Each structure stands twice: as C-alpha cells, then as structure tokens.
Amino acid sequence: MSRSSLIALSIVLFILAVWELSCRSFNIPDFILPAPTGILSVAVFQAPLLLPHVGVTALEILTGILLSLAVSVPLAMVMFAYPSMEKAIAPFLVASQAIPVFALAPLLVVWLGYGIASKVLMAAVIIFFPITVNLLEGFKSCDSEYRVLFQLMGARFLKTMRLLYWPWALPHFFAGLKVGVSVATIGAVIGEWVGAQRGLGYIMIQANARLKVDMVFAAILWLSMMGLTLWVLVGFLEKRVIKWK
C-alpha cells in the first residue's frame, strides 16, 4: 500500500474513531446519530432486507449510465463536427443542470410513473452532462498540427475522428465518466424519494419516518460502496483502454 493510501486510510479511521467515541461518551441516542459500529452491524445483519433494494438501485444506475452514454457520446461528436450546433445546444445543456433535480423528479414520476423508467432517466440527466462536456473539450484540445497532418493526408472526418480525435479525447472522456458514475446514485435515489416502492431511496424514506436512523446510514453506506465500486471499475477500464497514459 502506498504512502498516500495509508494517509487516507488513517484519516478515515481517525474520523470513525472520533465519531464512535463521541457517540459512546455523550450517550447520543441512536435515533439522532448512531455509532459507526451500529451502522455497520445494521448494514451487515440486515443485508437480506437491503440487498434486493440494492439490486434495484444498482439496475437503475447502470441503465442510467448506458442511456447517458448513448446520448452524450453522439451529442459531443455532433457538437464538435458542427460548431453552430454547439452554440445552439450549449444553453440547453447548461439549463438542464441549472434546474434543481428535486423540481424535475416529481415531473418525471408523473410522466413515466412509479416504475424504474423515471429513476433511470433521472440518473441519466445527471450523468450525461459531465460526459458530454469533457468529451467535447477532449476533441477540441487535439493538437492543431495533427489535424493539419490528417487533412494533408486526405483523411475524411470519420476516419480522423476514429484515429485521432477519439484517442486524444479518451482521457477527458474517462474523467467525465468518473464524475458521472460518482454522482449517478444521486439521480436514482432522488427519484426513489419522490415515488417508489423499491430501492435504497425507498428504504431511506421508510426508515427515516420510523426514526431508524441506523438503517438510513446503512443504506447510505451501501450507496457509497456502489459509487466507489463504479469509480474503481471505470479506473480499471481506463488503464486497460488508455495503455499509453
């Protein structure tokens, strides 16, 4: 383990130790702030209850990621190929992120119902912006000398996109994808808060209404694990794809 990893682990353990000691020393009730050991105990021993809801939320997040990729990648390519399209679409991209997600979630539930569709779309709306913006900036950052070289060699746009622009933009793409997967849980959970019968967001709302704060934290722990797992998987994929980085 590297030195930076040890420092990060030490900081996390220190915060957890202070949290645990504070809860025990000041006798803080569990319905206000449960101790980390209590949260971990609930997350582990209530796993049979939580895992089906973890699966639902994970399905929503993964489907939202795929949907966002299906939209953001072609959109970034079109905006790069036609600068006039970028000028026309950019305000709508910014507006989609300026709208509070809590304001959009109820509308999606009304339009798409209480099923998985509204949660998938909610996650996709949050994810696609960083992927689109980073990929577009990656295309734009390509060295002009390489562009001129491909033009002199008579390469068409699609061939130049495949052999030059895409390899050049891959680091930017994966940077945007990392940001996207790290916030993907937000969209899915907010959608479940507004209206759902399954998922970790549903569990959190039900537990909060019953003052089962330890269950709320256990659901948050599972969500954090899902986010970290997606981050690690994207990082692993990045190393496999961008071997020259």
Beta strands, then each sheet from edge to edge (+ up, - down):
end
